[in-house]
Amino acid sequence: MCSMVEDILLNDNMITDFTAYMGRHKQLYRSLAQMCKQELSSSIQYPVILDVGAGPGFLSFELKKEIQNATVISFDASIEMLQQLYFEKNALMHLVNGKAEYLPFHPMSIDVVISRFSLPYWSQPGKAFQEIACVLRRNGLLIVEMLNAEYPLWKKSLVKYQMKLKKASAHTIYYHLEAYTHAYKLTQVQTFLETNGFTLLRVEGRKSEWKYLLIAKKT
């Protein structure tokens, strides 16, 4: 096993409001799951996919819908978040509580690690990328959707305004914007990848945009 885990507690109102708000934007998770399916090698009949920072599980659910033969593991530091996991009939999920810096899985047991905007909440990202490299199989995929730390301040104000128009709660707006204060630059994440034996296959996004999508392979 690569490591053990411990809990992180979040504000209950924040969790409930975030789940309700993001539940209205499932297409964001669906498109990422579809992209994961396209990137996954067709030679892997029964892939094991680890969703790091799964939160209430919207991405995990879409992954299971798109890749029905996959084992999807929803992994999050908050038990409370996992308890919000979006279930539907026959959506067989595996819920695991823990931190990205301590992944309780056997080495080389995972085909794909995917993470959507959880990077700002990793207290030791270097250690987290090391753990991800540990659990991924050779040539395994790492897909990271990350906030852009260099996104202009004035554009962040527009994000707040747009979220208000979409009737996001104060808790949800705070949760989104606070994450930017802990976001990383693209060059920093590229260094984490190189240091831990990953080959960067593709980067989507620009410095002027609010996010990047990185696809890397463990070599």
C-alpha positions as CSV (number, residue, x, y, z in Angstrom):
1,M,0.0,0.0,0.0
2,C,1.3,3.5,-0.8
3,S,0.0,5.2,2.4
4,M,-2.8,5.8,4.9
5,V,-5.3,8.6,5.1
6,E,-7.1,11.1,7.4
7,D,-10.3,13.2,7.1
8,I,-10.8,16.8,6.2
9,L,-14.0,18.5,7.4
10,L,-15.8,21.2,5.4
11,N,-18.6,23.5,6.2
12,D,-21.9,21.6,5.8
13,N,-23.6,24.5,4.0
14,M,-20.7,24.9,1.6
15,I,-20.9,21.2,0.7
16,T,-24.7,21.2,0.2
17,D,-24.7,24.4,-1.8
18,F,-21.7,23.3,-4.0
19,T,-23.4,20.0,-4.7
20,A,-26.7,21.7,-5.7
21,Y,-24.9,24.2,-7.9
22,M,-22.6,21.8,-9.8
23,G,-25.5,19.4,-10.2
24,R,-26.9,21.9,-12.6
25,H,-23.8,21.7,-14.8
26,K,-23.3,18.0,-15.4
27,Q,-22.3,18.6,-19.0
28,L,-18.9,19.8,-17.7
29,Y,-18.3,16.5,-16.1
30,R,-19.7,14.6,-19.1
31,S,-17.4,16.2,-21.6
32,L,-14.4,15.4,-19.4
33,A,-15.5,11.8,-19.1
34,Q,-15.9,11.5,-22.8
35,M,-12.5,12.8,-23.4
36,C,-11.1,10.3,-20.9
37,K,-12.8,7.5,-22.9
38,Q,-11.2,8.7,-26.1
39,E,-7.7,8.8,-24.5
40,L,-8.0,5.4,-22.9
41,S,-6.3,2.6,-24.8
42,S,-8.8,0.2,-26.4
43,S,-6.6,-2.7,-25.4
44,I,-7.6,-2.1,-21.7
45,Q,-10.9,-4.1,-21.4
46,Y,-11.6,-3.4,-17.7
47,P,-9.8,-0.2,-16.8
48,V,-9.5,1.0,-13.2
49,I,-10.0,4.8,-13.0
50,L,-9.2,6.8,-9.9
51,D,-11.1,10.1,-9.5
52,V,-8.9,12.2,-7.1
53,G,-10.9,15.0,-5.4
54,A,-14.2,13.4,-6.5
55,G,-16.3,15.7,-4.3
56,P,-19.9,14.8,-4.6
57,G,-19.1,12.4,-7.4
58,F,-20.5,13.9,-10.6
59,L,-17.4,13.1,-12.6
60,S,-17.2,9.6,-11.2
61,F,-20.8,9.0,-12.3
62,E,-20.2,10.3,-15.8
63,L,-17.1,8.1,-16.1
64,K,-19.1,5.1,-15.2
65,K,-21.7,5.9,-17.7
66,E,-19.2,6.5,-20.5
67,I,-16.9,3.6,-19.7
68,Q,-19.2,0.9,-18.4
69,N,-16.6,-1.8,-18.0
70,A,-14.5,0.4,-15.8
71,T,-14.0,0.3,-12.1
72,V,-14.4,3.9,-11.0
73,I,-13.0,4.9,-7.5
74,S,-14.3,8.1,-6.0
75,F,-11.5,9.4,-3.8
76,D,-11.9,12.6,-1.6
77,A,-10.4,14.0,1.5
78,S,-13.9,14.8,2.9
79,I,-16.2,12.1,4.0
80,E,-19.0,14.6,4.0
81,M,-18.4,15.3,0.3
82,L,-18.4,11.6,-0.5
83,Q,-21.7,11.2,1.3
84,Q,-23.2,13.6,-1.2
85,L,-22.2,11.2,-4.0
86,Y,-24.6,11.3,-6.9
87,F,-26.1,7.8,-7.2
88,E,-28.4,6.4,-9.8
89,K,-29.6,2.9,-10.3
90,N,-26.8,0.5,-11.3
91,A,-24.1,3.2,-10.8
92,L,-21.6,1.0,-8.9
93,M,-19.1,3.3,-7.2
94,H,-16.3,2.7,-4.9
95,L,-15.9,5.4,-2.3
96,V,-12.5,5.9,-0.6
97,N,-11.7,8.7,1.9
98,G,-8.2,10.1,1.9
99,K,-5.7,12.8,0.8
100,A,-4.0,13.0,-2.5
101,E,-0.6,12.9,-0.7
102,Y,-1.5,9.4,0.8
103,L,-3.1,7.1,-1.8
104,P,-4.2,3.8,-0.1
105,F,-3.8,1.7,-3.3
106,H,-1.3,-0.9,-4.4
107,P,1.5,0.2,-6.7
108,M,0.8,-0.1,-10.4
109,S,-2.9,-0.9,-9.8
110,I,-4.6,2.0,-11.6
111,D,-5.0,2.7,-15.3
112,V,-6.1,6.3,-15.2
113,V,-5.9,9.0,-12.6
114,I,-8.2,11.9,-13.2
115,S,-8.6,15.1,-11.2
116,R,-10.9,18.1,-11.8
117,F,-9.9,21.3,-10.0
118,S,-8.7,19.5,-6.8
119,L,-5.1,20.6,-7.1
120,P,-5.4,23.8,-4.9
121,Y,-6.5,21.6,-2.0
122,W,-3.4,19.3,-2.1
123,S,-1.2,20.4,0.8
124,Q,1.9,18.8,-0.7
125,P,1.4,18.6,-4.5
126,G,4.9,17.2,-5.1
127,K,4.1,14.3,-2.7
128,A,0.7,13.9,-4.4
129,F,2.2,13.5,-7.9
130,Q,4.7,11.1,-6.5
131,E,1.9,9.0,-5.0
132,I,0.0,9.1,-8.3
133,A,3.1,7.9,-10.2
134,C,3.3,5.1,-7.6
135,V,-0.2,3.7,-8.1
136,L,-0.4,4.2,-11.9
137,R,0.6,1.3,-14.2
138,R,3.3,1.7,-16.8
139,N,1.9,3.9,-19.6
140,G,-1.0,4.8,-17.3
141,L,-2.7,8.1,-18.0
142,L,-3.0,11.2,-15.7
143,I,-5.6,13.7,-16.7
144,V,-5.6,17.0,-14.7
145,E,-8.0,19.9,-15.1
146,M,-6.5,22.8,-13.2
147,L,-7.2,26.4,-12.3
148,N,-4.8,28.9,-13.8
149,A,-3.0,30.9,-11.1
150,E,-2.1,33.5,-13.7
151,Y,-5.7,34.2,-14.7
152,P,-6.2,38.0,-14.6
153,L,-7.7,39.4,-11.4
154,W,-10.3,41.5,-13.3
155,K,-11.6,38.4,-15.0
156,K,-12.1,36.7,-11.6
157,S,-14.4,39.5,-10.8
158,L,-16.4,38.6,-13.9
159,V,-16.6,35.0,-12.7
160,K,-18.1,36.1,-9.4
161,Y,-20.7,38.3,-11.3
162,Q,-21.6,35.4,-13.7
163,M,-22.0,33.0,-10.8
164,K,-24.4,35.4,-9.1
165,L,-26.4,35.6,-12.3
166,K,-26.6,31.8,-12.2
167,K,-28.0,32.0,-8.6
168,A,-24.9,30.5,-7.0
169,S,-24.9,30.8,-3.2
170,A,-22.4,32.9,-1.3
171,H,-20.8,29.7,-0.1
172,T,-20.4,28.3,-3.6
173,I,-18.9,31.6,-4.9
174,Y,-16.4,31.7,-2.0
175,Y,-15.5,28.0,-2.6
176,H,-14.7,28.7,-6.3
177,L,-12.8,32.0,-5.9
178,E,-10.9,30.9,-2.8
179,A,-9.4,28.1,-4.8
180,Y,-7.6,30.6,-7.1
181,T,-5.6,31.8,-4.1
182,H,-4.0,28.3,-3.9
183,A,-3.9,27.6,-7.7
184,Y,-0.6,26.8,-9.5
185,K,1.0,28.0,-12.7
186,L,1.2,25.7,-15.6
187,T,5.1,25.7,-15.4
188,Q,4.9,24.5,-11.8
189,V,2.7,21.6,-12.7
190,Q,4.9,20.7,-15.6
191,T,7.8,20.5,-13.2
192,F,5.8,18.2,-10.9
193,L,5.1,15.9,-13.8
194,E,8.7,15.8,-15.1
195,T,10.1,15.2,-11.6
196,N,7.8,12.2,-11.2
197,G,8.5,10.4,-14.5
198,F,5.5,11.6,-16.6
199,T,5.6,12.6,-20.3
200,L,3.3,15.4,-21.0
201,L,1.2,14.5,-24.1
202,R,-1.1,17.5,-24.5
203,V,-2.0,20.8,-22.9
204,E,-5.2,22.6,-23.6
205,G,-5.7,26.2,-22.6
206,R,-3.9,29.5,-22.6
207,K,-2.4,31.9,-20.0
208,S,-5.4,34.3,-20.6
209,E,-7.9,31.5,-19.8
210,W,-9.2,30.4,-16.4
211,K,-8.1,26.8,-16.7
212,Y,-5.8,24.2,-18.3
213,L,-6.3,20.6,-19.2
214,L,-3.2,18.4,-19.0
215,I,-2.9,14.9,-20.3
216,A,0.3,13.0,-19.3
217,K,1.6,9.4,-19.4
218,K,3.6,7.6,-16.9
219,T,6.8,6.4,-18.5
